[in-house]
Amino acid sequence: MRVVMAARSLDHGRAALDLLGDLADRVAVRQLDVTDSGSVARLASWTDRQLGRCDVLMNNAAVLIDDERGSPDVDLDVVRRTLETNLLGTWRLTQAIAPLMRRHHYGRIVNVSSALGSLSAMGPGLPAYRISQAAINALTRMLAHDLADDGILVNACCPGAPRVSIAGSRDAVEFMPSADTAVWLATLQGDGPTGGFFRDDKAVDW
């Protein structure tokens, strides 16, 4: 696949590109702020103009800006700002990219969510973030139904436990979230699942 890596900061995106070694020539870095409709439109237009299609959309933009207060006392401005990126940003970008998928009757949309948004395991703390992830899960279900006739599969995933790499000394510990489930959902065959919530390649409760 040709990959378009979108980042709010082009400098940060280019720094990430430098870490990819021989794979870097398959990746283009573009500026994107999912809270800005103009920025989203520019990315969609560039993708159409340069690549002519988009087969996979990985919605991975999120903020976690909660403090220690619980849901009765949370600052609703924090909730609004969280939803603007986590829910509306995901929705806004999907609206812009879905037409490129519909044109070719093929697409895979992966919404990176969290077990913190699972209603079956909903608990205290981080109320703005939890609500945003539950909303992404609901959006995933709606999109899956709305895009089913266009050959587009839409799923949500929780990245799962991070891999831990210790290099050289105890001070050099790297935590890397697993991308296995997200990659699996991005490359599903046509008879693959849609409208599901997955972790470690297995369905989990909403």
Secondary structure, DSSP 8 states (H G I E B T S, - for coil): --EEEEES-HHHHHHHHGGGGGGGGGEEEEE--TT-HHHHHHHHHHHHHHHS---EEEE--------S--TTT--HHHHHHHHHHHTHHHHHHHHHHHHHHHHHT-EEEEEE--GGG-GGG--SS-HHHHHHHHHHHHHHHHHHHHTGGGTEEEEEE---S-EEEE-SSTT-EEEE---HHHHHHHT--TTS--S-EEETTEE---
